[in-house]
Amino acid sequence: MPKPLGHFKILDLSRILAGPFATQLLADFGAEVLKIEPPTGDPTRGWGPPFEQGESAYFRCANRGKRTQRMDLRDRGDREYLTGLIQTSDVLVENFLPDAAEDLGFTWERLHELYPKLILASIRGFASDVAASRRPGYDFIIQAESGWMSITGEPGGRPMKIGVALVDVLAALYAANGIQAALLHRERTGEAMHVEVPLMEAALAGLVNVGAATLMTGQAPERLGNAHAQIVPYQTFPCSDGEAAIGVGSDRQFEVLALWAGIDLEAEPGWRANQGRVRDRERLVAVLDRHFRQRTVKETIAFCDANAIPASQVRTVDDVLFRQAGQIHHLIQTLYDETAGKMVPVLATPVLFNDERACSDLPPARWME
């Protein structure tokens, strides 16, 4: 596999998900990554079940492609050894709390003074230039703090978190992108940079159209369940034997769907345009709901596919990973785990280089007592 970052060394002092997921991405792109873990290990090694031969799914999802070493950063001997590692690294990635980073000497000012060519990447709960800078930030807390929960869930229901730690994943992608930009900048100018990614700001940036609409109107968005705030119909519908997700992205697509559903657009001319459909959301959705309840998921998807209307049945995770592999994705890769003596399945990075998915050959490092 091509290794675009094969000449870079990354020193990963991060824990949990955002930092490790960022460095895993860099490892998939070919970088040499050394993960430094505390004497008790990255906390996610114990986050389970499930476990497989002592390895947690949580640790496995974010730590392939790395070598790992235990180190007590408050031990003088370990600190001296770490100094040697820093001197030969291109990037240091950390997600310490600000007070801990200062106590350990991992501030940008200190590191840049000692290692002027070193790029520092810091992942924080909140940005260093805001009043909340010293607050810790877990994905779950940031989902609450950022407003994500307020727009997730059924109308009238309780606010809900998203089913995965998506704030951490977003922050990881921003961090990996920022690190690569800093590496390009250093190669062009010789100047190292400090890359900082606050979870809170990654979440706010991830609000995309919802954030833009709130800035535009000054109004708090409502929870809409599986519906879309600005497009109708764009939601799930119950069929006679399951649920279908239908995303009508153009007025032409709706005209075709309306014909199938028996909707008279001469009587409802406002529904020809999305603006009118959003205005009359409740009335229109009620008509479509009655139609789809009389159809099976299979015939609904068949009609939509035949007419280029984006649609899918609502699948379970095991269905899409196991039974749809090779049909709608090729993301599962298997890596040989020499310590366990077996192949382990992982989800590769969804980037293809010359038609090959980016995925390091190294499985997540087992924790050997």
Long-range contacts (C-beta under 8 A, 24 or more apart in sequence): 1-30, 1-353, 1-356, 1-358, 1-359, 2-30, 2-353, 2-354, 2-356, 3-29, 3-30, 4-29, 4-30, 4-353, 5-29, 5-30, 5-31, 5-180, 5-183, 6-30, 6-31, 6-32, 8-32, 8-90, 8-91, 8-183, 9-33, 9-34, 9-88, 9-89, 9-90, 9-91, 10-34, 10-89, 10-90, 10-91, 10-92, 10-93, 10-179, 11-36, 11-85, 11-86, 11-89, 11-91, 11-92, 11-93, 12-36, 12-66, 12-93, 13-73, 13-92, 13-93, 13-94, 13-95, 13-96, 13-106, 14-93, 14-94, 14-95, 14-123, 15-42, 15-43, 15-44, 15-95, 16-42, 16-43, 16-44, 16-95, 16-138, 16-168, 17-44, 17-58, 17-62, 17-139, 17-165, 17-168, 17-169, 17-172, 18-95, 18-123, 18-139, 18-167, 18-168, 18-169, 18-171, 18-172, 18-175, 18-197, 18-199, 19-93, 19-94, 19-95, 19-123, 19-172, 19-175, 20-44, 20-62, 20-63, 20-172, 21-61, 21-62, 21-168, 21-169, 21-172, 22-93, 22-121, 22-123, 22-171, 22-172, 22-173, 22-175, 22-176, 22-179, 23-66, 23-93, 23-176, 24-62, 24-63, 24-64, 24-65, 24-66, 24-349, 24-360, 25-172, 25-173, 25-176, 25-349, 26-91, 26-176, 26-179, 26-180, 27-64, 27-65, 27-66, 27-360, 27-362, 28-64, 28-65, 28-348, 28-349, 28-351, 28-358, 28-359, 28-360, 29-349, 29-351, 29-358, 33-65, 33-66, 33-67, 34-66, 34-67, 34-68, 34-69, 34-85, 34-89, 35-63, 35-66, 35-67, 35-68, 35-69, 35-365, 36-68, 36-69, 36-71, 36-73, 36-82, 36-85, 37-68, 37-69, 37-70, 37-71, 38-70, 38-71, 38-72, 38-73, 39-70, 39-71, 39-72, 41-70, 41-367, 45-367, 52-340, 52-344, 53-340, 53-366, 54-366, 54-367, 55-340, 55-364, 55-366, 55-367, 59-364, 60-344, 60-346, 60-363, 60-364, 61-346, 61-347, 63-364, 63-365, 64-335, 64-346, 64-359, 64-360, 64-362, 64-363, 64-364, 65-360, 65-361, 65-362, 66-362, 66-364, 66-365, 67-362, 67-365, 68-365, 73-104, 74-104, 86-111, 86-115, 86-118, 87-115, 89-118, 90-117, 90-118, 90-119, 90-183, 90-186, 91-118, 91-119, 91-120, 91-121, 91-179, 91-182, 91-183, 92-118, 92-119, 92-120, 92-121, 93-121, 93-123, 93-175, 93-179, 94-120, 94-121, 94-122, 94-123, 95-122, 95-123, 95-124, 97-134, 97-136, 98-124, 98-128, 98-133, 98-134, 99-134, 108-194, 112-192, 112-194, 115-192, 116-192, 117-186, 117-190, 117-192, 118-192, 119-179, 119-182, 119-183, 119-186, 119-192, 119-193, 119-194, 119-195, 120-192, 120-194, 120-195, 121-175, 121-178, 121-179, 121-182, 121-194, 121-195, 121-196, 121-197, 122-194, 122-195, 122-196, 122-197, 123-171, 123-172, 123-175, 123-196, 123-197, 123-198, 123-199, 124-196, 124-197, 124-198, 124-199, 125-198, 125-199, 125-200, 126-198, 126-199, 126-200, 127-196, 127-198, 127-200, 127-201, 128-196, 132-200, 137-198, 137-199, 137-200, 139-165, 139-166, 139-167, 139-168, 139-199, 140-165, 142-167, 142-199, 142-200, 142-203, 143-167, 143-203, 145-200, 145-203, 146-200, 146-203, 146-204, 146-207, 147-207, 148-203, 148-206, 148-207, 150-220, 150-221, 150-223, 151-210, 151-221, 151-222, 151-223, 151-224, 152-223, 153-223, 153-225, 154-223, 154-225, 155-222, 155-223, 155-224, 155-225, 156-223, 157-223, 159-223, 166-206, 167-199, 167-202, 167-203, 167-206, 168-199, 170-202, 170-203, 170-205, 170-206, 171-197, 171-198, 171-199, 171-202, 174-202, 174-205, 227-281, 227-285, 230-274, 230-278, 231-274, 231-278, 232-274, 232-277, 232-278, 232-281, 232-284, 232-285, 233-257, 233-277, 233-284, 233-285, 233-288, 235-285, 236-314, 237-288, 237-289, 237-292, 237-293, 237-300, 238-289, 238-292, 238-293, 239-292, 239-293, 239-295, 239-296, 239-297, 239-300, 240-293, 240-294, 240-295, 240-296, 241-296, 241-297, 242-296, 242-297, 242-313, 242-314, 243-297, 243-313, 243-314, 244-292, 244-297, 244-300, 244-301, 244-311, 244-312, 244-313, 244-314, 245-311, 245-312, 245-313, 245-314, 246-300, 246-304, 246-309, 246-310, 246-311, 247-309, 247-310, 247-311, 248-309, 248-310, 249-310, 253-307, 253-308, 253-309, 256-307, 256-309, 257-288, 257-304, 257-307, 257-309, 260-291, 260-303, 261-287, 261-288, 261-291, 262-291, 263-287, 330-357, 331-357, 333-357, 333-359, 335-359, 335-360, 335-361, 335-362, 335-363, 336-363, 337-363, 337-366, 339-366, 339-368, 340-366
